[in-house]
Amino acid sequence: MEKIYRLLYPMRIVLITSRAKEKDNIMAASWCYPLSAEPPMFGVSLSDKRFSYNLVKEGKCFGINLVAPDMKKAALFCGTHSGRDTEKFSGSGLTKEEGSRIKCPLIKESPVSIECKLVDTVEAGDHFICIGQALRIVKRRDAKGLYQKEGTEWIEI
Ligand SMILES: Cc1cc2nc3c(=O)[nH]c(=O)nc-3n(C[C@H](O)[C@H](O)[C@H](O)COP(=O)(O)O)c2cc1C
C-alpha cells in the first residue's frame, strides 16, 4: 500500500527515552509533534510493538531528545534495535542524564531535551498517541536537526 504519511516528510527525528521497573530505554521517533502551546504538550505516536510503548505506559513519563547530525549513528542504532534484548545506552554510546521533574532518563549529547509527564494515550489506527505535558526543557547547545526524508535518507536542517 502507498505510504500516504510520506506526504508530510521530511519529519524531525527525536530520541524518546523511557524507564519502568529499573529498565531504561531509547528509541528513535519521527512521529513526534506539538499538541498544545499552553500548557505545553507533545504527542508521540508509538506502535504497541515497541518495547518503549510498554515502558512509557508503565513509567508514565518520557523524554523527547532532539537529534543533532553528530548523533546520527546512535539514533540509527536506537531505531533499529529493541530494548527487549539490547541495552541501548551502552550500545549507542549515548550518555544518560537523570531527569529532574520526571523519573525518566535524558540524553546528555542531545541539544535539547524535554521532560514529559504522560497524561493520556489514545489509540490511533496502528499506533498509540502518547500525550505528554512538558514539565521542563533542558537546552544544552545550538545544533542543526536531523530529518527523516525516506528510510535511512536523513537530512540536516
Ligand atoms: C528514523 C526513525 C524514526 C522512527 N519513528 C518511529 C515512530 O515515530 N514511531 C514508532 O513507533 N517507531 C518509530 N521508529 C521505529 C523504532 O525506533 C524501532 O522500532 C525501535 O527499534 C523500537 O525500539 P524499542 O523496541 O526498544 O522501543 C522509527 C525508527 C527510525 C529509524
The ligand as an SDF file (V2000), in Angstrom:
LIG
                    3D

 31 33  0  0  0  0  0  0  0  0999 V2000
   14.2220    7.4620   11.8730 C   0  0  0  0  0  0  0  0  0  0  0  0
   13.2670    6.5340   12.5840 C   0  0  0  0  0  0  0  0  0  0  0  0
   12.0370    7.0110   13.0070 C   0  0  0  0  0  0  0  0  0  0  0  0
   11.1350    6.1750   13.6800 C   0  0  0  0  0  0  0  0  0  0  0  0
    9.9340    6.6890   14.0870 N   0  0  0  0  0  0  0  0  0  0  0  0
    9.0870    5.9020   14.8060 C   0  0  0  0  0  0  0  0  0  0  0  0
    7.8750    6.4460   15.3230 C   0  0  0  0  0  0  0  0  0  0  0  0
    7.5850    7.6370   15.2010 O   0  0  0  0  0  0  0  0  0  0  0  0
    7.0470    5.6080   15.9960 N   0  0  0  0  0  0  0  0  0  0  0  0
    7.3390    4.2810   16.1990 C   0  0  0  0  0  0  0  0  0  0  0  0
    6.5390    3.5610   16.8240 O   0  0  0  0  0  0  0  0  0  0  0  0
    8.5090    3.7470   15.7370 N   0  0  0  0  0  0  0  0  0  0  0  0
    9.3850    4.5240   15.0730 C   0  0  0  0  0  0  0  0  0  0  0  0
   10.5830    4.0150   14.6300 N   0  0  0  0  0  0  0  0  0  0  0  0
   10.9230    2.6080   14.9090 C   0  0  0  0  0  0  0  0  0  0  0  0
   11.5350    2.4020   16.3030 C   0  0  0  0  0  0  0  0  0  0  0  0
   12.5140    3.3640   16.6230 O   0  0  0  0  0  0  0  0  0  0  0  0
   12.1890    0.9900   16.3270 C   0  0  0  0  0  0  0  0  0  0  0  0
   11.2130    0.0080   16.0590 O   0  0  0  0  0  0  0  0  0  0  0  0
   12.9180    0.6990   17.6170 C   0  0  0  0  0  0  0  0  0  0  0  0
   13.7190   -0.4610   17.4290 O   0  0  0  0  0  0  0  0  0  0  0  0
   11.9720    0.4560   18.7870 C   0  0  0  0  0  0  0  0  0  0  0  0
   12.7490    0.2050   19.9300 O   0  0  0  0  0  0  0  0  0  0  0  0
   12.1500   -0.4170   21.2760 P   0  0  0  0  0  0  0  0  0  0  0  0
   11.5410   -1.7740   20.9300 O   0  0  0  0  0  0  0  0  0  0  0  0
   13.3450   -0.5400   22.1660 O   0  0  0  0  0  0  0  0  0  0  0  0
   11.1310    0.5370   21.7800 O   0  0  0  0  0  0  0  0  0  0  0  0
   11.4880    4.8230   13.9410 C   0  0  0  0  0  0  0  0  0  0  0  0
   12.7400    4.3360   13.5100 C   0  0  0  0  0  0  0  0  0  0  0  0
   13.6260    5.1800   12.8410 C   0  0  0  0  0  0  0  0  0  0  0  0
   14.9640    4.6500   12.4030 C   0  0  0  0  0  0  0  0  0  0  0  0
  1  2  1  0
  2  3  1  0
  2 30  2  0
  3  4  2  0
  4  5  1  0
  4 28  1  0
  5  6  2  0
  6  7  1  0
  6 13  1  0
  7  8  2  0
  7  9  1  0
  9 10  1  0
 10 11  2  0
 10 12  1  0
 12 13  2  0
 13 14  1  0
 14 15  1  0
 14 28  1  0
 15 16  1  0
 16 17  1  0
 16 18  1  0
 18 19  1  0
 18 20  1  0
 20 21  1  0
 20 22  1  0
 22 23  1  0
 23 24  1  0
 24 25  2  0
 24 26  1  0
 24 27  1  0
 28 29  2  0
 29 30  1  0
 30 31  1  0
M  END
$$$$
